[in-house]
Structure formats: structure tokens, C-alpha cells
């Protein structure tokens, strides 16, 4: 049975650095983000890493990995989400899949997907909807 979990992860730190900047304002960056959540049956710590491309207008597209460790409901362990997303200047949208075989502890065998849609008004939180099954 699929569990649908809607939560918010608090952004504890966001370290983003450019590694290539082009003359017309486009750039490539790497972001290292630390998150934590403790509400509605969730008690987790997470890291989110992304490689991002910014267009000259400030919009971006990115690929990312998130490592989540902690408790979902009555199960503890960890897993990895692999995703991609966009930022249009107003809204960031990320869609991810749970990496097969990445679950540990009581979350071994976990499968699923996630989605995060956020605006500047959500800061310092990242809304997250996780749909998952545990074998």
C-alpha cells in the first residue's frame, strides 16, 4: 500500500558556488544544502546536492540527489532520491524517484517518488510530497 507523506523540510544551510560563469550572465553552480524535518510522523535529516544551470534571466534547470536519514512513520533508515527540476524566477519544482536499492534499516526495499514545489514565501522550508512503498 502506497503511503503519501506531505511535509516541510527546514533549510538549515544553503551553500551554492558558481564553477563556470559566462560573459552573457549564464552560469553553472553547485549547491550543497542541509535540511531537517520533524512533524507529522517525520523525523529526518537530509542533504541535497544539485548541479544547476542558470540562464541570463535568472531561471534555472538542475539535477539533484537527496540523502534522507531518519524516521518515516514507524520505520527508521535512509534512502536516496534522484531528481531534476526547474526554477522560473517564481517557483522551484523538483520531481524525484527513489534510487532502487538505496534504502537501509527498516526502509530497506523502499520504492517511490517525490515532488517539491516551492516559492520564496515558503523559505526557510522546502515542501515535500513523498509517495512510497516498503516491501
C-alpha positions in Angstrom: 0.0 0.0 0.0 1.4 3.4 -1.0 1.9 5.9 1.8 1.6 9.6 0.8 3.5 11.9 3.1 3.3 15.7 2.8 5.8 17.6 5.0 8.1 20.6 5.0 11.9 20.3 5.5 13.6 23.2 7.1 16.6 24.6 5.1 19.4 24.7 7.7 22.1 25.8 5.3 22.5 26.5 1.5 26.0 26.8 0.1 25.9 27.5 -3.6 29.0 28.3 -5.6 29.5 29.0 -9.3 32.0 26.8 -11.1 31.6 28.3 -14.6 30.3 31.9 -15.4 29.7 33.1 -19.0 30.0 36.6 -20.2 26.3 36.9 -21.0 25.2 36.2 -17.4 24.7 32.5 -17.7 26.3 30.3 -15.1 26.8 26.8 -13.7 26.7 26.3 -10.0 26.8 23.5 -7.4 24.6 23.7 -4.3 25.1 21.8 -1.1 22.0 22.1 1.2 21.3 20.7 4.7 17.7 20.1 5.6 15.8 18.7 8.6 12.1 17.9 9.3 10.3 16.9 12.4 6.5 16.9 12.1 3.5 14.6 11.2 5.3 11.3 11.8 8.6 12.5 10.2 11.9 13.0 11.9 14.6 13.2 9.3 17.9 14.9 8.4 18.7 15.3 4.7 21.4 16.6 2.4 20.6 17.8 -1.1 23.2 18.4 -3.8 22.5 19.9 -7.1 24.3 20.9 -10.3 22.4 24.0 -11.6 22.4 25.9 -14.9 21.2 29.5 -14.8 20.0 31.3 -17.9 20.8 35.0 -18.2 17.3 35.8 -17.0 17.9 34.0 -13.7 15.7 31.0 -14.4 17.4 27.6 -13.9 17.3 23.9 -14.5 19.1 21.4 -12.3 19.8 17.7 -11.5 20.0 16.7 -7.8 20.5 13.9 -5.3 18.9 13.9 -1.8 20.0 11.6 1.0 17.4 11.3 3.7 18.1 9.6 7.1 15.7 9.2 10.0 12.1 8.1 10.6 9.1 8.0 8.4 6.1 6.9 10.4 7.2 3.9 12.4 10.2 3.0 10.2 13.8 4.2 10.5 16.6 4.1 8.0 17.8 6.1 5.0 17.3 6.3 1.2 18.4 8.4 -1.8 16.2 10.4 -4.1 17.4 11.3 -7.7 15.7 14.2 -9.4 15.6 17.1 -11.7 13.9 20.4 -11.6 13.4 23.9 -12.8 13.1 27.4 -11.4 11.2 30.0 -13.4 12.0 33.0 -11.2 9.0 32.5 -9.0 8.6 28.8 -8.4 11.0 25.9 -8.0 9.7 22.5 -9.0 11.6 19.2 -8.4 10.5 15.7 -9.3 12.5 12.7 -8.0 12.5 8.9 -7.9 13.8 6.8 -5.0 17.0 5.2 -6.1 16.5 1.4 -6.2 18.5 -0.4 -3.5 19.3 2.7 -1.6 17.0 2.0 1.4 18.6 0.9 4.6 17.4 -0.3 8.0 13.6 -0.6 8.2 13.4 1.3 4.9 15.3 -1.4 3.0 13.3 -2.2 -0.1 11.6 1.2 -0.2 10.4 2.5 -3.6 8.7 5.7 -4.6 8.7 9.2 -5.9 8.7 12.7 -4.6 7.7 16.2 -5.7 8.6 19.6 -4.2 7.0 22.8 -5.4 8.1 26.0 -3.5 8.2 29.7 -3.8 10.2 32.4 -1.9 7.3 32.6 0.6 8.0 29.0 1.7 11.5 29.9 2.9 13.1 28.6 5.1 11.1 25.5 4.3 11.1 23.1 1.3 7.6 21.5 0.9 8.0 17.8 0.0 5.4 15.2 -1.0 6.7 11.7 -0.8 4.8 8.7 -2.2 6.4 5.4 -1.1 6.0 1.7 -0.5 8.1 -0.5 1.7 8.3 -4.2 0.9 
